[in-house]
Amino acid sequence: KYVAQFGVVDSISFDGITTAEGNYDLSNSGIVSFAWSCIGQHTDQVNPAAFMTFMGAVAGGGVGAKPYIVSEVRSGGEVTYRARTENTERIMSEAVAATVGGYMRNNVQIMYGDGNFPGLKVCAKSGTSQLGGEKKSNAMFAGFVANEEYPLAFIVVVEGGGYGAST
């Protein structure tokens, strides 16, 4: 229910690009696999652009903004293109967004350290995407900047980077 509500496995379109869909499939899974799936394990797959949009919704009180690649194009001193923010629908209440954002802020303060982000109020969570076999896991770090002058959501994926927090 919440995977569908939050749109984390949806395909999204922006700047003429349509992303791949993610996957959350619990068929043929038992109770242990279900539990693992609730924290992003099992066979779960997310598209980074969709997950970044979800992070923006947490930052935006339950409403996110679709990403764009180029904010502005200039030619001969004249602006020929300017991106405009397109918001998502509300995917969670303001109270839920504030609670999740608070947990993510605590992660940075307690686990990762504010000193890694000087001058920024970062709210984030690391993650590890196991690939199976002998393949080295992908490291992930997703969140947002809570400073009003830098209203940015982000996701960093380091392919073959190992564990999220240490990478």
Secondary structure, 3 states (H helix, E strand, C coil): CHHHHHCCCCCCEECCEECCCCECCCCCCCHHHHHHHCCCCCCCECCHHHHHHHHHHHHCCCEEECCCCCCEEEECCEEEEECCCCEEEECCCHHHHHHHHHHHHHHHHHHHCHHHCCCCCEEEEEEEECCCCCCCCEEEEEEEECCCCCCCEEEEEECCCCCCCCC
